């Protein structure tokens, strides 16, 4: 039975200091990826509907400086950059034409993203990924199948009225609107619950007839309705209340692997049923904790129902069992070593990323003016080491007088 195709759009929020990790992933700036499904040789096929001229954080600061946005009233660690992830299950695109179909689909989805952001000027980057392989579907179909989806990074802004205060010299202006600013606010852009009237319009009062609706659920509705209006009618809306609407990348990968495990389990069961037609079979059941000495004691001829096993044959089976116990122990040790190695690798990766961030300006200087940097470092190392404490001003004046 064919799985129902469903549209999904998710929204994630980030602090400005933490958005660099998402930027390196979205813009494919990393040299290596922990996700083995990313095929770097295909990254040139990724489509940018809007590119960021500099880094996400630098563009944010520039917009703040020129007054395009305002952070008035925000806490220093507030989440100020959001990301929309538009998606439909992989098989949907594969059945409808693959890469070219996905390009047209996400070009239309980007039009909705611009509307959701409040204008393209608030969009930092929009990229469709075409280089992430769907391992489960690829193995099922016997060919490479790629999971197309789109990341749209933007600044969440809302209109905020600034009113004239009582300190205004003109009493007639007090309490009236002085200006309307674009305030950066994730919580106001995406409140957990919205009150809607019978016509589906937001209301501020606690009307008893008003309905409380999750703002992300409304986003799902708008995505689904927008794409259907554009002619994409062969999929369903994401399930209401489903956690799939809010999964992060790791959760998504876990679900993919669980689905793949289910498929493999079904294949194993099918093969096991086919083998049931054999007339004779030997079944040896023993707990995993069996020792080699216990296995040796089993090497006596025994009868299993109407089947008698010769001692020589049992010796062969026993030998295989011993090797299995030894192999099981070795596998357990290797798994521990692998887990430790992965942990160490993550530590070294974090250190490397921190080092790259700390040396960013230096590396850019070397790239821009290598000779000047080399001459500067040479002059620094020719000088005697600086003293840890500055010379007292009185002593310095005394030396100047003596000269």
C-alpha positions as CSV (number, residue, x, y, z in Angstrom):
1,X,0.0,0.0,0.0
2,X,1.4,3.4,-1.0
3,X,2.2,5.8,1.8
4,X,0.2,9.0,1.8
5,X,2.2,12.0,0.7
6,X,2.1,14.8,3.3
7,X,3.3,18.4,3.3
8,X,5.2,19.6,6.3
9,X,6.6,23.0,7.3
10,X,8.6,23.5,10.5
11,X,9.9,26.7,12.2
12,X,13.0,26.8,14.4
13,X,14.4,29.7,16.4
14,X,18.0,30.5,17.1
15,X,20.1,33.0,19.1
16,X,22.4,35.1,16.9
17,X,25.5,33.5,18.6
18,X,24.3,30.0,17.8
19,X,23.1,30.4,14.2
20,X,26.6,29.8,12.7
21,X,26.1,26.0,13.0
22,X,22.9,26.2,10.9
23,X,24.6,28.5,8.4
24,X,27.5,26.0,7.9
25,X,25.0,23.2,7.3
26,X,22.6,25.1,5.0
27,X,25.3,26.8,3.0
28,X,27.5,23.7,2.8
29,X,30.5,25.5,4.4
30,X,31.8,22.4,6.3
31,X,34.6,20.3,4.9
32,X,33.2,17.2,6.5
33,X,29.7,16.2,7.8
34,X,28.6,13.8,10.5
35,X,25.5,13.0,8.4
36,X,26.7,10.2,6.0
37,X,23.7,10.8,3.7
38,X,25.1,14.2,2.4
39,X,26.8,13.6,-1.0
40,X,29.1,16.6,-1.4
41,X,29.6,15.8,-5.1
42,X,26.0,16.8,-5.6
43,X,26.0,20.0,-3.6
44,X,26.4,22.1,-6.8
45,X,22.8,21.1,-7.5
46,X,21.5,22.9,-4.4
47,X,19.3,25.8,-5.5
48,X,19.5,29.3,-3.8
49,X,16.4,31.3,-4.2
50,X,18.2,33.9,-2.1
51,X,21.8,34.0,-1.1
52,X,23.3,35.8,1.9
53,X,26.0,38.3,0.9
54,X,27.9,37.8,4.1
55,X,27.2,35.6,7.2
56,X,23.8,35.5,8.8
57,X,24.9,37.3,11.9
58,X,26.8,40.0,10.0
59,X,23.8,40.7,7.8
60,X,21.6,40.9,10.9
61,X,23.9,43.4,12.5
62,X,24.0,45.5,9.2
63,X,20.1,45.6,9.1
64,X,20.1,46.6,12.8
65,X,22.6,49.4,12.2
66,X,20.7,50.9,9.2
67,X,17.3,50.8,11.0
68,X,15.6,48.1,8.9
69,X,14.9,46.1,12.1
70,X,14.9,47.0,15.8
71,X,15.8,44.9,18.9
72,X,14.3,47.4,21.3
73,X,13.1,45.7,24.5
74,X,14.8,42.3,23.7
75,X,17.0,40.4,26.2
76,X,20.6,40.0,25.1
77,X,20.2,36.2,24.7
78,X,16.9,36.4,22.8
79,X,16.2,34.2,19.8
80,X,16.3,36.6,16.9
81,X,16.8,34.4,13.7
82,X,14.2,31.9,12.6
83,X,14.3,29.1,10.0
84,X,11.4,27.6,8.0
85,X,11.9,24.1,6.6
86,X,9.5,23.1,3.9
87,X,9.2,19.4,3.1
88,X,7.2,16.6,1.5
89,X,8.2,12.9,1.8
90,X,10.9,11.8,-0.6
91,X,8.8,9.4,-2.7
92,X,6.5,12.3,-3.7
93,X,9.2,14.1,-5.6
94,X,10.6,10.8,-7.0
95,X,7.3,9.8,-8.5
96,X,6.6,13.3,-10.0
97,X,9.9,14.0,-11.8
98,X,12.6,14.3,-9.2
99,X,14.9,17.3,-9.3
100,X,13.2,19.5,-11.9
101,X,9.8,19.0,-10.2
102,X,11.3,19.8,-6.8
103,X,12.8,23.1,-8.2
104,X,9.4,24.3,-9.4
105,X,7.7,23.1,-6.2
106,X,10.1,25.0,-3.8
107,X,10.1,28.1,-6.0
108,X,6.4,28.3,-5.3
109,X,7.0,27.5,-1.6
110,X,9.5,30.3,-1.4
111,X,6.8,32.8,-2.5
112,X,4.9,31.7,0.6
113,X,8.0,32.0,2.8
114,X,8.5,35.6,1.7
115,X,4.9,36.4,2.7
116,X,5.4,34.7,6.0
117,X,8.6,36.6,6.7
118,X,6.8,39.9,5.9
119,X,8.9,40.7,2.9
120,X,12.0,39.4,1.1
121,X,14.2,42.1,2.8
122,X,13.9,40.0,6.0
123,X,15.0,36.7,4.3
124,X,18.7,36.0,4.9
125,X,18.9,32.8,2.8
126,X,16.7,30.4,1.0
127,X,18.2,27.1,-0.3
128,X,16.8,23.9,-1.6
129,X,19.0,20.9,-0.8
130,X,19.4,18.2,-3.4
131,X,22.4,16.4,-2.0
132,X,20.9,14.4,0.9
133,X,20.4,10.8,0.0
134,X,17.4,8.9,1.3
135,X,19.1,5.7,2.3
136,X,15.9,3.6,3.0
137,X,14.2,4.5,-0.3
138,X,17.4,4.1,-2.2
139,X,17.9,0.5,-0.9
140,X,14.2,-0.3,-1.5
141,X,14.3,0.9,-5.1
142,X,17.9,-0.2,-5.9
143,X,19.0,3.3,-7.0
144,X,20.0,6.6,-5.5
145,X,17.0,8.7,-4.4
146,X,17.6,12.1,-2.9
147,X,15.5,13.9,-0.3
148,X,14.5,17.4,-1.6
149,X,13.6,20.1,1.0
150,X,14.1,23.8,1.5
151,X,15.6,25.9,4.3
152,X,14.6,29.5,4.6
153,X,16.4,31.6,7.2
154,X,14.8,34.9,8.1
155,X,14.4,37.5,10.8
156,X,11.1,37.3,12.6
157,X,9.7,40.9,12.8
158,X,6.3,42.3,13.9
159,X,5.0,45.9,13.6
160,X,5.3,47.8,16.9
161,X,3.7,51.2,17.5
162,X,5.9,53.7,19.3
163,X,3.6,56.4,20.9
164,X,4.4,59.9,22.0
165,X,5.1,60.0,25.8
166,X,4.0,62.6,28.3
167,X,7.3,64.4,27.8
168,X,6.3,65.5,24.4
169,X,6.1,69.3,24.1
170,X,2.8,69.1,22.2
171,X,0.1,67.8,24.5
172,X,-2.1,66.9,21.5
173,X,0.4,64.3,20.4
174,X,0.6,62.4,23.7
175,X,-0.6,58.9,23.3
176,X,-0.7,59.0,19.5
177,X,1.5,57.0,17.2
178,X,5.0,58.4,16.8
179,X,6.3,55.7,14.5
180,X,5.9,52.1,13.6
181,X,9.1,50.0,13.9
182,X,9.9,46.4,12.7
183,X,10.6,44.8,16.1
184,X,12.5,41.5,16.1
185,X,10.4,39.1,18.2
186,X,10.1,35.4,17.7
187,X,7.6,35.0,20.5
188,X,5.2,37.6,19.0
189,X,5.7,36.3,15.5
190,X,4.9,32.8,16.6
191,X,2.8,32.8,19.8
192,X,2.0,29.3,21.1
193,X,-1.7,30.0,20.9
194,X,-3.8,32.4,18.9
195,X,-7.4,33.4,19.6
196,X,-9.5,33.2,16.4
197,X,-13.1,34.2,15.9
198,X,-15.7,32.2,14.0
199,X,-14.3,33.6,10.7
200,X,-10.8,32.5,11.6
201,X,-9.5,36.0,12.2
202,X,-7.3,36.8,15.2
203,X,-9.0,38.5,18.2
204,X,-7.4,40.1,21.3
205,X,-10.3,39.9,23.7
206,X,-11.1,36.8,25.8
207,X,-14.2,36.1,23.8
208,X,-15.9,32.9,24.9
209,X,-16.6,32.0,21.3
210,X,-13.0,32.4,20.3
211,X,-11.0,29.3,19.5
212,X,-7.4,28.8,20.7
213,X,-5.2,27.5,17.9
214,X,-1.4,26.8,17.8
215,X,0.3,29.3,15.4
216,X,2.4,26.5,13.9
217,X,-0.8,24.6,13.1
218,X,-2.0,27.7,11.2
219,X,1.3,27.8,9.3
220,X,0.7,24.2,8.2
221,X,-2.7,25.2,6.9
222,X,-1.3,28.1,5.0
223,X,1.4,26.0,3.4
224,X,-1.0,23.3,2.3
225,X,-3.6,25.8,1.0
226,X,-1.0,27.9,-0.8
227,X,0.5,24.9,-2.7
228,X,-2.9,23.5,-3.6
229,X,-4.0,26.9,-5.0
230,X,-0.8,26.9,-7.1
231,X,-1.8,23.5,-8.6
232,X,0.0,21.0,-6.3
233,X,-3.0,19.0,-5.3
234,X,-1.6,15.4,-5.1
235,X,-0.6,15.4,-1.4
236,X,-2.3,15.9,2.0
237,X,-1.7,18.3,4.8
238,X,0.6,17.1,7.6
239,X,-1.3,15.3,10.4
240,X,-2.7,17.6,13.0
241,X,-1.0,17.3,16.3
242,X,1.7,15.1,14.8
243,X,5.2,15.6,16.2
244,X,6.4,15.4,12.6
245,X,5.5,19.1,12.3
246,X,8.2,20.1,14.8
247,X,11.0,17.5,14.4
248,X,14.6,18.6,14.2
249,X,17.1,17.1,11.8
250,X,18.2,14.5,14.3
251,X,14.7,13.3,15.1
252,X,14.0,13.1,11.4
253,X,17.0,10.9,10.8
254,X,16.0,8.7,13.7
255,X,12.6,8.2,12.2
256,X,14.1,7.4,8.8
257,X,16.4,4.8,10.4
258,X,13.5,3.2,12.3
259,X,11.5,2.9,9.1
260,X,14.5,1.3,7.4
261,X,14.9,-1.1,10.3
262,X,11.2,-2.1,9.9
263,X,11.8,-2.8,6.2
264,X,14.8,-5.0,6.9
265,X,12.9,-6.8,9.6
266,X,10.1,-7.6,7.2
267,X,12.7,-8.9,4.7
268,X,14.2,-11.2,7.3
269,X,10.9,-12.6,8.3
270,X,10.1,-13.3,4.6
271,X,13.3,-15.2,4.1
272,X,12.7,-17.2,7.3
273,X,9.3,-18.3,6.0
274,X,10.8,-19.5,2.8
275,X,13.3,-21.7,4.7
276,X,10.5,-23.3,6.7
277,X,10.0,-25.8,3.8
278,X,13.2,-27.7,4.6
279,X,12.5,-31.2,5.9
280,X,15.5,-31.3,8.3
281,X,17.0,-28.6,10.4
282,X,19.0,-28.4,13.6
283,X,18.1,-25.8,16.2
284,X,20.5,-25.0,19.0
285,X,19.2,-22.5,21.6
286,X,21.5,-21.3,24.3
287,X,21.7,-18.1,26.3
288,X,24.3,-15.5,25.2
289,X,26.1,-16.0,28.5
290,X,27.1,-19.6,27.8
291,X,30.7,-20.3,28.5
292,X,33.1,-22.3,26.3
293,X,33.2,-25.0,28.9
294,X,29.5,-25.5,28.7
295,X,29.7,-25.7,24.9
296,X,32.3,-28.5,25.3
297,X,30.0,-30.5,27.5
298,X,27.3,-30.4,24.9
299,X,29.5,-32.3,22.4
300,X,27.8,-35.6,23.2
301,X,25.4,-37.3,20.9
302,X,21.8,-36.2,21.7
303,X,18.5,-36.9,20.1
304,X,16.1,-34.1,19.1
305,X,12.8,-35.7,18.5
306,X,13.4,-38.3,15.7
307,X,16.7,-36.8,14.6
308,X,19.9,-38.2,16.1
309,X,23.0,-36.0,15.8
310,X,26.4,-37.8,15.5
311,X,29.2,-36.8,17.8
312,X,31.4,-35.7,14.8
313,X,28.6,-33.5,13.5
314,X,28.0,-32.0,17.0
315,X,31.7,-31.3,17.3
316,X,31.5,-29.2,14.1
317,X,28.4,-27.4,15.5
318,X,30.2,-26.8,18.8
319,X,33.1,-25.3,17.0
320,X,30.9,-22.8,15.2
321,X,29.2,-22.0,18.5
322,X,32.5,-21.2,20.2
323,X,33.5,-19.0,17.3
324,X,30.1,-17.2,17.7
325,X,30.6,-16.6,21.4
326,X,34.2,-15.2,20.8
327,X,32.9,-13.1,17.9
328,X,30.1,-11.7,20.0
329,X,32.6,-10.7,22.7
330,X,34.8,-9.0,20.1
331,X,31.9,-7.2,18.5
332,X,30.8,-5.9,21.9
333,X,34.4,-4.6,22.5
334,X,34.5,-3.0,19.1
335,X,31.2,-1.3,19.7
336,X,32.5,0.2,22.9
337,X,35.7,1.4,21.0
338,X,33.5,2.8,18.3
339,X,31.3,4.7,20.7
340,X,34.4,6.1,22.4
341,X,35.9,7.1,19.1
342,X,32.7,8.9,18.0
343,X,32.7,10.8,21.3
344,X,36.3,11.8,20.9
345,X,35.6,12.8,17.3
346,X,32.8,15.0,18.4
347,X,35.1,16.7,21.0
348,X,37.8,17.3,18.4
349,X,35.3,18.5,15.9
350,X,33.9,21.1,18.5
351,X,37.5,22.2,19.3
352,X,38.3,22.5,15.6
353,X,35.2,24.6,14.9
354,X,36.0,26.8,17.9
355,X,39.6,27.2,16.7
356,X,38.4,28.1,13.2
357,X,36.1,30.8,14.7
358,X,38.8,32.2,16.9
359,X,41.3,32.4,14.1
360,X,38.9,33.7,11.4
361,X,40.2,37.2,11.3
362,X,43.8,36.1,11.3
363,X,43.2,33.6,8.4
364,X,41.4,36.3,6.4
365,X,44.3,38.7,7.0
366,X,46.7,36.0,5.8
367,X,44.6,35.4,2.7
368,X,44.2,39.2,2.0
369,X,47.8,40.3,2.6
370,X,50.2,37.4,3.3
371,X,53.3,39.4,2.9
372,X,52.3,42.1,5.4
373,X,51.2,39.5,7.9
374,X,54.5,37.7,7.5
375,X,56.6,40.9,7.9
376,X,54.5,41.9,11.0
377,X,55.0,38.6,12.7
378,X,58.7,38.7,12.0
379,X,59.0,42.2,13.5
380,X,57.1,41.0,16.6
381,X,59.4,38.0,17.2
382,X,62.5,40.2,16.7
383,X,61.5,42.4,19.6
384,X,62.3,41.4,23.2
385,X,59.4,40.0,25.2
386,X,57.1,42.6,26.7
387,X,57.1,43.0,30.5
388,X,54.0,41.7,32.2
389,X,53.7,44.9,34.3
390,X,53.9,48.4,32.8
391,X,56.7,50.6,34.1
392,X,55.7,53.1,36.8
393,X,55.1,56.6,35.4
394,X,57.4,58.2,37.9
395,X,60.3,56.0,36.9
396,X,59.6,56.6,33.3
397,X,59.7,60.4,33.8
398,X,63.0,60.1,35.8
399,X,64.7,58.2,32.9
400,X,63.5,60.9,30.4
401,X,65.0,63.6,32.6
402,X,68.3,61.7,32.8
403,X,68.5,61.6,29.1
